[in-house]
Amino acid sequence: MVSETMNFKVHRIEEYRLKHNLTAPETLEPVERYDVFGLLDEPALRWQSLEIRLWT
């Protein structure tokens, strides 16, 4: 069973990919580089936009 948290993480990454017209490999590069899944586990960052955390 997939948790609500994992669904949220995947949704945020997919939202970012669609907004910037990226392919899956192009999307995974910054996700892996910046440990997005780890960042999304931080309570203070959990509800911020993925784009804000990746590019600021």
mmJSON file of the N, C-alpha and C atoms, coordinates in Angstrom:
{"data_MODEL":{"atom_site":{
"group_PDB":["ATOM","ATOM","ATOM","ATOM","ATOM","ATOM","ATOM","ATOM","ATOM","ATOM","ATOM","ATOM","ATOM","ATOM","ATOM","ATOM","ATOM","ATOM","ATOM","ATOM","ATOM","ATOM","ATOM","ATOM","ATOM","ATOM","ATOM","ATOM","ATOM","ATOM","ATOM","ATOM","ATOM","ATOM","ATOM","ATOM","ATOM","ATOM","ATOM","ATOM","ATOM","ATOM","ATOM","ATOM","ATOM","ATOM","ATOM","ATOM","ATOM","ATOM","ATOM","ATOM","ATOM","ATOM","ATOM","ATOM","ATOM","ATOM","ATOM","ATOM","ATOM","ATOM","ATOM","ATOM","ATOM","ATOM","ATOM","ATOM","ATOM","ATOM","ATOM","ATOM","ATOM","ATOM","ATOM","ATOM","ATOM","ATOM","ATOM","ATOM","ATOM","ATOM","ATOM","ATOM","ATOM","ATOM","ATOM","ATOM","ATOM","ATOM","ATOM","ATOM","ATOM","ATOM","ATOM","ATOM","ATOM","ATOM","ATOM","ATOM","ATOM","ATOM","ATOM","ATOM","ATOM","ATOM","ATOM","ATOM","ATOM","ATOM","ATOM","ATOM","ATOM","ATOM","ATOM","ATOM","ATOM","ATOM","ATOM","ATOM","ATOM","ATOM","ATOM","ATOM","ATOM","ATOM","ATOM","ATOM","ATOM","ATOM","ATOM","ATOM","ATOM","ATOM","ATOM","ATOM","ATOM","ATOM","ATOM","ATOM","ATOM","ATOM","ATOM","ATOM","ATOM","ATOM","ATOM","ATOM","ATOM","ATOM","ATOM","ATOM","ATOM","ATOM","ATOM","ATOM","ATOM","ATOM","ATOM","ATOM","ATOM","ATOM","ATOM","ATOM","ATOM","ATOM","ATOM","ATOM"],
"id":[1,2,3,4,5,6,7,8,9,10,11,12,13,14,15,16,17,18,19,20,21,22,23,24,25,26,27,28,29,30,31,32,33,34,35,36,37,38,39,40,41,42,43,44,45,46,47,48,49,50,51,52,53,54,55,56,57,58,59,60,61,62,63,64,65,66,67,68,69,70,71,72,73,74,75,76,77,78,79,80,81,82,83,84,85,86,87,88,89,90,91,92,93,94,95,96,97,98,99,100,101,102,103,104,105,106,107,108,109,110,111,112,113,114,115,116,117,118,119,120,121,122,123,124,125,126,127,128,129,130,131,132,133,134,135,136,137,138,139,140,141,142,143,144,145,146,147,148,149,150,151,152,153,154,155,156,157,158,159,160,161,162,163,164,165,166,167,168],
"type_symbol":["N","C","C","N","C","C","N","C","C","N","C","C","N","C","C","N","C","C","N","C","C","N","C","C","N","C","C","N","C","C","N","C","C","N","C","C","N","C","C","N","C","C","N","C","C","N","C","C","N","C","C","N","C","C","N","C","C","N","C","C","N","C","C","N","C","C","N","C","C","N","C","C","N","C","C","N","C","C","N","C","C","N","C","C","N","C","C","N","C","C","N","C","C","N","C","C","N","C","C","N","C","C","N","C","C","N","C","C","N","C","C","N","C","C","N","C","C","N","C","C","N","C","C","N","C","C","N","C","C","N","C","C","N","C","C","N","C","C","N","C","C","N","C","C","N","C","C","N","C","C","N","C","C","N","C","C","N","C","C","N","C","C","N","C","C","N","C","C"],
"label_atom_id":["N","CA","C","N","CA","C","N","CA","C","N","CA","C","N","CA","C","N","CA","C","N","CA","C","N","CA","C","N","CA","C","N","CA","C","N","CA","C","N","CA","C","N","CA","C","N","CA","C","N","CA","C","N","CA","C","N","CA","C","N","CA","C","N","CA","C","N","CA","C","N","CA","C","N","CA","C","N","CA","C","N","CA","C","N","CA","C","N","CA","C","N","CA","C","N","CA","C","N","CA","C","N","CA","C","N","CA","C","N","CA","C","N","CA","C","N","CA","C","N","CA","C","N","CA","C","N","CA","C","N","CA","C","N","CA","C","N","CA","C","N","CA","C","N","CA","C","N","CA","C","N","CA","C","N","CA","C","N","CA","C","N","CA","C","N","CA","C","N","CA","C","N","CA","C","N","CA","C","N","CA","C","N","CA","C","N","CA","C","N","CA","C","N","CA","C"],
"label_alt_id":[null,null,null,null,null,null,null,null,null,null,null,null,null,null,null,null,null,null,null,null,null,null,null,null,null,null,null,null,null,null,null,null,null,null,null,null,null,null,null,null,null,null,null,null,null,null,null,null,null,null,null,null,null,null,null,null,null,null,null,null,null,null,null,null,null,null,null,null,null,null,null,null,null,null,null,null,null,null,null,null,null,null,null,null,null,null,null,null,null,null,null,null,null,null,null,null,null,null,null,null,null,null,null,null,null,null,null,null,null,null,null,null,null,null,null,null,null,null,null,null,null,null,null,null,null,null,null,null,null,null,null,null,null,null,null,null,null,null,null,null,null,null,null,null,null,null,null,null,null,null,null,null,null,null,null,null,null,null,null,null,null,null,null,null,null,null,null,null],
"label_comp_id":["MET","MET","MET","VAL","VAL","VAL","SER","SER","SER","GLU","GLU","GLU","THR","THR","THR","MET","MET","MET","ASN","ASN","ASN","PHE","PHE","PHE","LYS","LYS","LYS","VAL","VAL","VAL","HIS","HIS","HIS","ARG","ARG","ARG","ILE","ILE","ILE","GLU","GLU","GLU","GLU","GLU","GLU","TYR","TYR","TYR","ARG","ARG","ARG","LEU","LEU","LEU","LYS","LYS","LYS","HIS","HIS","HIS","ASN","ASN","ASN","LEU","LEU","LEU","THR","THR","THR","ALA","ALA","ALA","PRO","PRO","PRO","GLU","GLU","GLU","THR","THR","THR","LEU","LEU","LEU","GLU","GLU","GLU","PRO","PRO","PRO","VAL","VAL","VAL","GLU","GLU","GLU","ARG","ARG","ARG","TYR","TYR","TYR","ASP","ASP","ASP","VAL","VAL","VAL","PHE","PHE","PHE","GLY","GLY","GLY","LEU","LEU","LEU","LEU","LEU","LEU","ASP","ASP","ASP","GLU","GLU","GLU","PRO","PRO","PRO","ALA","ALA","ALA","LEU","LEU","LEU","ARG","ARG","ARG","TRP","TRP","TRP","GLN","GLN","GLN","SER","SER","SER","LEU","LEU","LEU","GLU","GLU","GLU","ILE","ILE","ILE","ARG","ARG","ARG","LEU","LEU","LEU","TRP","TRP","TRP","THR","THR","THR"],
"label_asym_id":["A","A","A","A","A","A","A","A","A","A","A","A","A","A","A","A","A","A","A","A","A","A","A","A","A","A","A","A","A","A","A","A","A","A","A","A","A","A","A","A","A","A","A","A","A","A","A","A","A","A","A","A","A","A","A","A","A","A","A","A","A","A","A","A","A","A","A","A","A","A","A","A","A","A","A","A","A","A","A","A","A","A","A","A","A","A","A","A","A","A","A","A","A","A","A","A","A","A","A","A","A","A","A","A","A","A","A","A","A","A","A","A","A","A","A","A","A","A","A","A","A","A","A","A","A","A","A","A","A","A","A","A","A","A","A","A","A","A","A","A","A","A","A","A","A","A","A","A","A","A","A","A","A","A","A","A","A","A","A","A","A","A","A","A","A","A","A","A"],
"label_entity_id":["1","1","1","1","1","1","1","1","1","1","1","1","1","1","1","1","1","1","1","1","1","1","1","1","1","1","1","1","1","1","1","1","1","1","1","1","1","1","1","1","1","1","1","1","1","1","1","1","1","1","1","1","1","1","1","1","1","1","1","1","1","1","1","1","1","1","1","1","1","1","1","1","1","1","1","1","1","1","1","1","1","1","1","1","1","1","1","1","1","1","1","1","1","1","1","1","1","1","1","1","1","1","1","1","1","1","1","1","1","1","1","1","1","1","1","1","1","1","1","1","1","1","1","1","1","1","1","1","1","1","1","1","1","1","1","1","1","1","1","1","1","1","1","1","1","1","1","1","1","1","1","1","1","1","1","1","1","1","1","1","1","1","1","1","1","1","1","1"],
"label_seq_id":[1,1,1,2,2,2,3,3,3,4,4,4,5,5,5,6,6,6,7,7,7,8,8,8,9,9,9,10,10,10,11,11,11,12,12,12,13,13,13,14,14,14,15,15,15,16,16,16,17,17,17,18,18,18,19,19,19,20,20,20,21,21,21,22,22,22,23,23,23,24,24,24,25,25,25,26,26,26,27,27,27,28,28,28,29,29,29,30,30,30,31,31,31,32,32,32,33,33,33,34,34,34,35,35,35,36,36,36,37,37,37,38,38,38,39,39,39,40,40,40,41,41,41,42,42,42,43,43,43,44,44,44,45,45,45,46,46,46,47,47,47,48,48,48,49,49,49,50,50,50,51,51,51,52,52,52,53,53,53,54,54,54,55,55,55,56,56,56],
"pdbx_PDB_ins_code":[null,null,null,null,null,null,null,null,null,null,null,null,null,null,null,null,null,null,null,null,null,null,null,null,null,null,null,null,null,null,null,null,null,null,null,null,null,null,null,null,null,null,null,null,null,null,null,null,null,null,null,null,null,null,null,null,null,null,null,null,null,null,null,null,null,null,null,null,null,null,null,null,null,null,null,null,null,null,null,null,null,null,null,null,null,null,null,null,null,null,null,null,null,null,null,null,null,null,null,null,null,null,null,null,null,null,null,null,null,null,null,null,null,null,null,null,null,null,null,null,null,null,null,null,null,null,null,null,null,null,null,null,null,null,null,null,null,null,null,null,null,null,null,null,null,null,null,null,null,null,null,null,null,null,null,null,null,null,null,null,null,null,null,null,null,null,null,null],
"Cartn_x":[0.84,0.0,0.887,0.518,1.282,0.708,1.602,1.151,0.712,-0.058,-0.466,0.751,1.742,2.952,3.665,3.784,4.447,3.636,2.325,1.492,1.717,1.82,2.059,3.408,4.44,5.777,5.773,5.19,5.15,4.336,3.232,2.4,3.191,3.943,4.71,5.787,6.447,7.487,6.862,5.737,5.051,4.556,4.055,3.605,4.763,5.921,7.11,7.505,7.494,7.874,6.966,5.672,4.722,4.855,5.05,5.165,6.344,7.434,8.655,8.893,7.887,7.982,9.255,9.514,10.705,10.374,11.374,11.238,11.499,11.181,11.42,12.895,13.85,15.258,15.677,15.16,15.483,14.922,13.803,13.182,13.953,14.409,15.098,16.452,17.112,18.447,18.424,17.602,17.601,16.977,16.021,15.411,16.482,17.338,18.412,19.513,19.893,20.971,20.651,19.42,19.04,18.289,18.262,17.606,16.21,15.397,14.055,13.218,13.314,12.518,12.929,14.21,14.663,14.164,14.213,13.729,12.243,11.485,10.042,9.687,10.632,10.392,10.615,11.262,11.487,10.166,9.743,8.436,8.254,9.269,9.137,9.022,9.474,9.478,8.377,7.697,6.779,5.757,5.24,4.155,4.59,5.875,6.345,6.406,6.365,6.456,7.798,7.771,8.999,9.917,9.351,10.148,10.911,10.296,10.963,12.196,12.078,13.195,14.304,13.966,14.998,15.8,15.198,15.861,16.095,15.976,16.296,17.514],
"Cartn_y":[-1.183,0.0,1.249,2.234,3.474,4.49,5.129,6.092,7.405,8.171,9.5,10.382,10.238,11.047,10.756,9.489,9.137,9.646,9.527,10.069,11.566,12.274,13.716,14.02,13.293,13.513,13.301,12.209,11.906,12.964,13.388,14.425,15.715,16.132,17.377,17.292,16.17,15.999,15.991,15.311,15.282,16.681,17.422,18.793,19.654,19.515,20.257,19.862,18.553,18.048,18.614,18.599,19.1,20.605,21.339,22.798,23.207,22.442,22.797,21.942,21.145,20.293,19.453,18.758,17.931,16.472,15.741,14.296,13.676,12.401,11.725,11.784,11.471,11.563,12.984,13.98,15.369,15.74,15.154,15.426,14.749,13.54,12.792,13.374,14.015,14.564,15.531,16.591,17.469,16.813,15.896,15.196,14.414,13.726,12.96,13.869,14.868,15.767,16.468,16.94,17.714,16.895,15.589,14.698,15.198,15.376,15.938,15.099,13.777,12.961,13.2,13.39,13.726,15.086,16.056,17.396,17.395,16.612,16.577,15.952,15.257,14.687,15.699,16.814,17.842,18.533,18.554,19.139,20.576,21.396,22.804,22.974,21.991,22.102,21.296,20.487,19.508,20.108,21.289,21.825,22.945,23.215,24.237,23.667,24.54,24.127,23.463,22.406,21.728,22.677,23.502,24.431,25.41,25.889,26.822,26.167,24.917,24.251,23.871,23.56,23.142,24.299,25.435,26.476,27.776,27.783,29.005,28.783],
"Cartn_z":[0.0,0.0,0.0,-0.781,-0.892,0.093,0.841,1.845,1.21,1.974,1.517,1.289,2.15,2.026,0.717,0.351,-0.902,-2.086,-2.029,-3.105,-3.26,-2.139,-2.173,-2.823,-2.447,-3.004,-4.517,-4.95,-6.382,-7.122,-6.538,-7.159,-7.33,-6.322,-6.397,-7.482,-7.595,-8.612,-10.003,-10.157,-11.451,-11.825,-10.849,-11.087,-11.608,-11.007,-11.429,-12.857,-13.136,-14.458,-15.545,-15.297,-16.29,-16.496,-15.417,-15.513,-16.387,-16.312,-17.032,-18.277,-18.66,-19.857,-19.876,-18.786,-18.671,-18.959,-19.428,-19.564,-18.193,-18.049,-16.772,-16.362,-17.258,-16.858,-16.458,-17.166,-16.825,-15.454,-15.104,-13.812,-12.691,-12.92,-11.87,-11.508,-12.442,-12.162,-10.977,-10.967,-9.79,-8.56,-8.763,-7.63,-6.883,-7.61,-6.984,-6.45,-7.211,-6.8,-5.481,-5.343,-4.163,-3.118,-3.267,-2.304,-1.952,-2.974,-2.788,-1.835,-1.914,-1.003,0.438,0.678,2.028,2.462,1.557,1.884,2.19,1.456,1.683,3.024,3.645,4.969,6.085,5.787,6.802,7.11,8.376,8.718,8.234,8.341,7.955,6.445,5.681,4.225,3.556,4.302,3.728,2.773,3.058,2.247,1.32,1.237,0.307,-1.101,-2.065,-3.456,-3.724,-4.492,-4.893,-5.645,-6.487,-7.283,-6.39,-5.34,-4.429,-3.83,-3.41,-2.763,-3.729,-4.965,-5.915,-6.482,-6.664,-7.44,-6.695,-5.373,-4.634,-3.794],
"occupancy":[1.0,1.0,1.0,1.0,1.0,1.0,1.0,1.0,1.0,1.0,1.0,1.0,1.0,1.0,1.0,1.0,1.0,1.0,1.0,1.0,1.0,1.0,1.0,1.0,1.0,1.0,1.0,1.0,1.0,1.0,1.0,1.0,1.0,1.0,1.0,1.0,1.0,1.0,1.0,1.0,1.0,1.0,1.0,1.0,1.0,1.0,1.0,1.0,1.0,1.0,1.0,1.0,1.0,1.0,1.0,1.0,1.0,1.0,1.0,1.0,1.0,1.0,1.0,1.0,1.0,1.0,1.0,1.0,1.0,1.0,1.0,1.0,1.0,1.0,1.0,1.0,1.0,1.0,1.0,1.0,1.0,1.0,1.0,1.0,1.0,1.0,1.0,1.0,1.0,1.0,1.0,1.0,1.0,1.0,1.0,1.0,1.0,1.0,1.0,1.0,1.0,1.0,1.0,1.0,1.0,1.0,1.0,1.0,1.0,1.0,1.0,1.0,1.0,1.0,1.0,1.0,1.0,1.0,1.0,1.0,1.0,1.0,1.0,1.0,1.0,1.0,1.0,1.0,1.0,1.0,1.0,1.0,1.0,1.0,1.0,1.0,1.0,1.0,1.0,1.0,1.0,1.0,1.0,1.0,1.0,1.0,1.0,1.0,1.0,1.0,1.0,1.0,1.0,1.0,1.0,1.0,1.0,1.0,1.0,1.0,1.0,1.0,1.0,1.0,1.0,1.0,1.0,1.0],
"B_iso_or_equiv":[0.0,0.0,0.0,0.0,0.0,0.0,0.0,0.0,0.0,0.0,0.0,0.0,0.0,0.0,0.0,0.0,0.0,0.0,0.0,0.0,0.0,0.0,0.0,0.0,0.0,0.0,0.0,0.0,0.0,0.0,0.0,0.0,0.0,0.0,0.0,0.0,0.0,0.0,0.0,0.0,0.0,0.0,0.0,0.0,0.0,0.0,0.0,0.0,0.0,0.0,0.0,0.0,0.0,0.0,0.0,0.0,0.0,0.0,0.0,0.0,0.0,0.0,0.0,0.0,0.0,0.0,0.0,0.0,0.0,0.0,0.0,0.0,0.0,0.0,0.0,0.0,0.0,0.0,0.0,0.0,0.0,0.0,0.0,0.0,0.0,0.0,0.0,0.0,0.0,0.0,0.0,0.0,0.0,0.0,0.0,0.0,0.0,0.0,0.0,0.0,0.0,0.0,0.0,0.0,0.0,0.0,0.0,0.0,0.0,0.0,0.0,0.0,0.0,0.0,0.0,0.0,0.0,0.0,0.0,0.0,0.0,0.0,0.0,0.0,0.0,0.0,0.0,0.0,0.0,0.0,0.0,0.0,0.0,0.0,0.0,0.0,0.0,0.0,0.0,0.0,0.0,0.0,0.0,0.0,0.0,0.0,0.0,0.0,0.0,0.0,0.0,0.0,0.0,0.0,0.0,0.0,0.0,0.0,0.0,0.0,0.0,0.0,0.0,0.0,0.0,0.0,0.0,0.0],
"pdbx_formal_charge":[null,null,null,null,null,null,null,null,null,null,null,null,null,null,null,null,null,null,null,null,null,null,null,null,null,null,null,null,null,null,null,null,null,null,null,null,null,null,null,null,null,null,null,null,null,null,null,null,null,null,null,null,null,null,null,null,null,null,null,null,null,null,null,null,null,null,null,null,null,null,null,null,null,null,null,null,null,null,null,null,null,null,null,null,null,null,null,null,null,null,null,null,null,null,null,null,null,null,null,null,null,null,null,null,null,null,null,null,null,null,null,null,null,null,null,null,null,null,null,null,null,null,null,null,null,null,null,null,null,null,null,null,null,null,null,null,null,null,null,null,null,null,null,null,null,null,null,null,null,null,null,null,null,null,null,null,null,null,null,null,null,null,null,null,null,null,null,null],
"auth_seq_id":[1,1,1,2,2,2,3,3,3,4,4,4,5,5,5,6,6,6,7,7,7,8,8,8,9,9,9,10,10,10,11,11,11,12,12,12,13,13,13,14,14,14,15,15,15,16,16,16,17,17,17,18,18,18,19,19,19,20,20,20,21,21,21,22,22,22,23,23,23,24,24,24,25,25,25,26,26,26,27,27,27,28,28,28,29,29,29,30,30,30,31,31,31,32,32,32,33,33,33,34,34,34,35,35,35,36,36,36,37,37,37,38,38,38,39,39,39,40,40,40,41,41,41,42,42,42,43,43,43,44,44,44,45,45,45,46,46,46,47,47,47,48,48,48,49,49,49,50,50,50,51,51,51,52,52,52,53,53,53,54,54,54,55,55,55,56,56,56],
"auth_comp_id":["MET","MET","MET","VAL","VAL","VAL","SER","SER","SER","GLU","GLU","GLU","THR","THR","THR","MET","MET","MET","ASN","ASN","ASN","PHE","PHE","PHE","LYS","LYS","LYS","VAL","VAL","VAL","HIS","HIS","HIS","ARG","ARG","ARG","ILE","ILE","ILE","GLU","GLU","GLU","GLU","GLU","GLU","TYR","TYR","TYR","ARG","ARG","ARG","LEU","LEU","LEU","LYS","LYS","LYS","HIS","HIS","HIS","ASN","ASN","ASN","LEU","LEU","LEU","THR","THR","THR","ALA","ALA","ALA","PRO","PRO","PRO","GLU","GLU","GLU","THR","THR","THR","LEU","LEU","LEU","GLU","GLU","GLU","PRO","PRO","PRO","VAL","VAL","VAL","GLU","GLU","GLU","ARG","ARG","ARG","TYR","TYR","TYR","ASP","ASP","ASP","VAL","VAL","VAL","PHE","PHE","PHE","GLY","GLY","GLY","LEU","LEU","LEU","LEU","LEU","LEU","ASP","ASP","ASP","GLU","GLU","GLU","PRO","PRO","PRO","ALA","ALA","ALA","LEU","LEU","LEU","ARG","ARG","ARG","TRP","TRP","TRP","GLN","GLN","GLN","SER","SER","SER","LEU","LEU","LEU","GLU","GLU","GLU","ILE","ILE","ILE","ARG","ARG","ARG","LEU","LEU","LEU","TRP","TRP","TRP","THR","THR","THR"],
"auth_asym_id":["A","A","A","A","A","A","A","A","A","A","A","A","A","A","A","A","A","A","A","A","A","A","A","A","A","A","A","A","A","A","A","A","A","A","A","A","A","A","A","A","A","A","A","A","A","A","A","A","A","A","A","A","A","A","A","A","A","A","A","A","A","A","A","A","A","A","A","A","A","A","A","A","A","A","A","A","A","A","A","A","A","A","A","A","A","A","A","A","A","A","A","A","A","A","A","A","A","A","A","A","A","A","A","A","A","A","A","A","A","A","A","A","A","A","A","A","A","A","A","A","A","A","A","A","A","A","A","A","A","A","A","A","A","A","A","A","A","A","A","A","A","A","A","A","A","A","A","A","A","A","A","A","A","A","A","A","A","A","A","A","A","A","A","A","A","A","A","A"],
"auth_atom_id":["N","CA","C","N","CA","C","N","CA","C","N","CA","C","N","CA","C","N","CA","C","N","CA","C","N","CA","C","N","CA","C","N","CA","C","N","CA","C","N","CA","C","N","CA","C","N","CA","C","N","CA","C","N","CA","C","N","CA","C","N","CA","C","N","CA","C","N","CA","C","N","CA","C","N","CA","C","N","CA","C","N","CA","C","N","CA","C","N","CA","C","N","CA","C","N","CA","C","N","CA","C","N","CA","C","N","CA","C","N","CA","C","N","CA","C","N","CA","C","N","CA","C","N","CA","C","N","CA","C","N","CA","C","N","CA","C","N","CA","C","N","CA","C","N","CA","C","N","CA","C","N","CA","C","N","CA","C","N","CA","C","N","CA","C","N","CA","C","N","CA","C","N","CA","C","N","CA","C","N","CA","C","N","CA","C","N","CA","C","N","CA","C","N","CA","C"],
"pdbx_PDB_model_num":[1,1,1,1,1,1,1,1,1,1,1,1,1,1,1,1,1,1,1,1,1,1,1,1,1,1,1,1,1,1,1,1,1,1,1,1,1,1,1,1,1,1,1,1,1,1,1,1,1,1,1,1,1,1,1,1,1,1,1,1,1,1,1,1,1,1,1,1,1,1,1,1,1,1,1,1,1,1,1,1,1,1,1,1,1,1,1,1,1,1,1,1,1,1,1,1,1,1,1,1,1,1,1,1,1,1,1,1,1,1,1,1,1,1,1,1,1,1,1,1,1,1,1,1,1,1,1,1,1,1,1,1,1,1,1,1,1,1,1,1,1,1,1,1,1,1,1,1,1,1,1,1,1,1,1,1,1,1,1,1,1,1,1,1,1,1,1,1]
}}}
